[in-house]
Amino acid sequence: MKLIFKHPDMPPSLNGTNGLLRMHWSKRKKTKEKFQWLIKEQKFLKINGCVTVSIINYAIILMDWDNLAGRFKIVGDSLVSSNLLKDDSPKVIIDFKMKQIRVNKRDDVKLVILIEPID
């Protein structure tokens, strides 16, 4: 499963003015619902077993690692709510990798999330 989010439809990070830490609960709920629909539109198949998650952030300014990991919060919850993943706990997500690549143009800004089943 490969999820690609382009600017401005990027999941919120942990900090910042629109970050999860400062977001009102009702806005967080609406944001989660938005990402559930974005994921459902892509018609992925359910993954029953364990997975590896890789996040690749293409950004003009690189983020702190904790903020980048926070971007998976809404996506992970949406995957579980959509019944595409059994759970987003370490029992299901066995490996969690992050990588950042600096880009020069706003059009190249994106977040790629790869979810690969472990056989």
C-alpha positions as CSV (number, residue, x, y, z in Angstrom):
1,M,0.0,0.0,0.0
2,K,1.5,3.4,-1.0
3,L,-0.2,6.5,0.3
4,I,0.9,9.8,-1.2
5,F,-0.1,13.1,0.3
6,K,0.8,16.3,-1.6
7,H,0.7,19.9,-0.3
8,P,-1.8,21.2,0.9
9,D,-3.4,17.9,1.8
10,M,-0.7,16.7,4.2
11,P,-1.4,15.1,7.6
12,P,-0.7,17.5,10.5
13,S,2.5,17.2,12.4
14,L,2.8,17.1,16.1
15,N,3.8,20.8,16.7
16,G,3.2,24.1,14.9
17,T,0.1,26.3,14.6
18,N,-1.9,23.5,13.0
19,G,-0.2,20.7,14.9
20,L,-2.0,17.9,16.7
21,L,-0.9,19.2,20.2
22,R,-2.7,22.5,19.7
23,M,-5.6,21.2,17.7
24,H,-9.1,21.3,19.2
25,W,-10.7,17.9,19.5
26,S,-13.5,18.7,17.0
27,K,-11.0,19.9,14.4
28,R,-8.9,16.8,15.0
29,K,-12.0,14.6,14.5
30,K,-12.8,16.4,11.2
31,T,-9.2,16.0,10.1
32,K,-9.3,12.3,10.8
33,E,-12.5,11.9,8.8
34,K,-11.0,13.8,5.9
35,F,-8.1,11.4,5.8
36,Q,-10.4,8.4,6.1
37,W,-12.1,9.5,2.9
38,L,-8.8,10.2,1.2
39,I,-7.7,6.7,2.0
40,K,-11.0,5.0,1.2
41,E,-11.0,6.7,-2.3
42,Q,-7.8,4.9,-3.1
43,K,-9.5,1.5,-2.6
44,F,-6.8,-0.4,-0.8
45,L,-7.1,-4.0,0.3
46,K,-7.2,-4.9,3.9
47,I,-3.9,-6.2,5.4
48,N,-4.6,-8.8,8.1
49,G,-1.1,-9.5,9.4
50,C,2.0,-7.6,10.5
51,V,3.4,-4.7,8.5
52,T,6.4,-2.4,8.0
53,V,5.7,1.3,7.7
54,S,8.1,3.6,5.9
55,I,7.5,7.4,5.9
56,I,9.4,9.5,3.3
57,N,9.0,13.2,3.8
58,Y,9.9,15.4,0.8
59,A,10.2,18.9,2.3
60,I,11.8,22.3,1.7
61,I,12.6,22.5,5.4
62,L,13.3,19.2,7.2
63,M,11.3,18.4,10.4
64,D,12.3,17.1,13.8
65,W,11.9,13.3,13.9
66,D,9.1,13.5,16.5
67,N,7.1,15.9,14.4
68,L,7.5,13.6,11.4
69,A,6.4,10.6,13.3
70,G,3.4,12.5,14.6
71,R,2.2,12.9,10.9
72,F,1.4,9.1,11.0
73,K,-1.0,9.6,13.9
74,I,-4.0,10.7,11.9
75,V,-3.1,8.4,9.0
76,G,-2.7,5.3,11.3
77,D,-5.9,6.0,13.1
78,S,-7.7,6.4,9.7
79,L,-6.3,3.1,8.4
80,V,-7.6,1.3,11.5
81,S,-11.0,3.1,11.4
82,S,-11.3,2.1,7.7
83,N,-10.5,-1.5,8.6
84,L,-7.5,-1.6,6.3
85,L,-5.1,-2.3,9.3
86,K,-6.0,-4.5,12.2
87,D,-4.3,-2.1,14.7
88,D,-1.6,0.6,14.7
89,S,0.2,-0.9,17.7
90,P,3.7,-2.4,17.8
91,K,2.1,-5.8,17.6
92,V,1.0,-5.1,14.0
93,I,3.5,-2.4,12.9
94,I,6.7,-4.4,13.5
95,D,9.0,-1.8,11.9
96,F,8.6,1.9,11.6
97,K,11.2,3.8,9.4
98,M,11.5,7.5,8.6
99,K,13.4,9.3,5.9
100,Q,13.6,12.9,4.8
101,I,14.6,14.4,1.5
102,R,15.1,18.1,0.9
103,V,13.4,19.5,-2.2
104,N,13.6,23.0,-3.6
105,K,10.1,23.5,-5.1
106,R,6.8,23.7,-3.3
107,D,5.3,21.4,-6.1
108,D,7.7,18.7,-4.9
109,V,6.6,18.7,-1.3
110,K,4.9,15.5,-0.4
111,L,4.6,12.8,2.2
112,V,4.8,9.1,1.0
113,I,3.8,6.4,3.4
114,L,4.6,2.8,2.4
115,I,2.8,0.0,4.2
116,E,4.2,-3.4,3.4
117,P,2.9,-6.7,4.7
118,I,5.4,-9.0,6.4
119,D,5.0,-12.6,5.2
